[in-house]
């Protein structure tokens, strides 16, 4: 499965829940005429969100063989240092295992929870 496919499954699973928010976070650049506009933060995770209680959520999606860049590892340290939740997700279950407790869902029962 590609990173994009995993990302889409995570967005499908968590993106419409009423007890949290999750969205795609883009990093890159675009040309607007002669101007170059950069957006995002280098190393930021693929998905950003908010858990109950206002806790910041960042999800970096990787395939089974994918590795974080040094910038992504630094971003993870920053998020965790300030009390956020950072998930290195290779599948939807990785996200459930990391955030289920914030949603009041036991990980073995997550497929029915909304």
N, C-alpha and C positions, 0 to 999 in steps of 0.2 A: 504494500500500500504506500502511496506517495504521501509526502507531508501535507499537500493540499487536500487529499482525501481524508486524512486523519483530522485535519483542521476542520473540514466541513462537517464531519461526524460529531466533533466536539461542539461546534456551533449549533448543530441541529439538536443535540441532546440538552445543552444548557442555555442556549440563546433565548428561549421563550419561557424560561422558568419565571415565576412571579416573585421568588424570594432572593433573586440575585440579578445582576446585569452582566452581560458579556458582549464584547465587540471586537472586530478585527482592528489591529493596530498596524499601520503601514509605515515603512521606513523607505526613503528613496529620494529621488529628485525628478523634477519635471522642467521642461523648457517651456517658457511662455514668451514667445518672440525671441528676443535676445537675452532675456533674463533666465537664470537658472534658479529654481526654487527648491530648497531642500526641506524635507519634512521628516518628522519622527526623531527619535533619539538613537544614536548608534548602539546596537546591542539590545534594544528593547525587545520584549517578547512578541510573539505573533498575535496573541490575544490578550486583551486587558479587560478587567471587570471589577465589580464591587460585590463583596459578600455581605451577609447580614452584619450589622454593627459598623458598617462603613469600612470594612477591611479590604484593602487593595488586593486584587488578584491579578497575577501575570502568568500566562501559560505559553511556554516555548514548546513548539511541536517539532519533533524529530522522528525520522524513521528508526528502525532498529539499529541501523549502522551509523546514523547521524550523530555528530558531535557538536557541542556548543563551542562557539568561538570564544577567544579571550574576552572580547567586549560583552558577550552574552553572560559569561560567568561573572564579570564585574557588575553587570546590571542585576543579576540574581542576588549578589551580596548586598547591594544597595537596598533592594526591595525587602529582603529578609532582615536587614539591620534595622529598618524602620517599622517592623511589625507586619509587613505584607506577606502574602502567601505566593510563593513562586513554585510552579509545577513544570517539571521537564516531562512532557507527555509523549509517549510513543503509541498510546491508544486511549480510548475513552475511559477505561477502567483506571488508568493512572490518575486521571482528573478526579474521578469518584473517590478513590482512595485518599487523595490529598484534601478534598473539600467536603466530603460527605458529612463530617462532624459539624461543620459550620451550617449545613443545611438541615441538620437534625435527622440525617438519613444513615442507617447502618449500611456499611458497604455491601453486605450480602443481599440487601433489599433494594438496592439503588435503581434497578430497572423499572420499578413500579412507582417510584416517588416522583412527584412533580410539585 
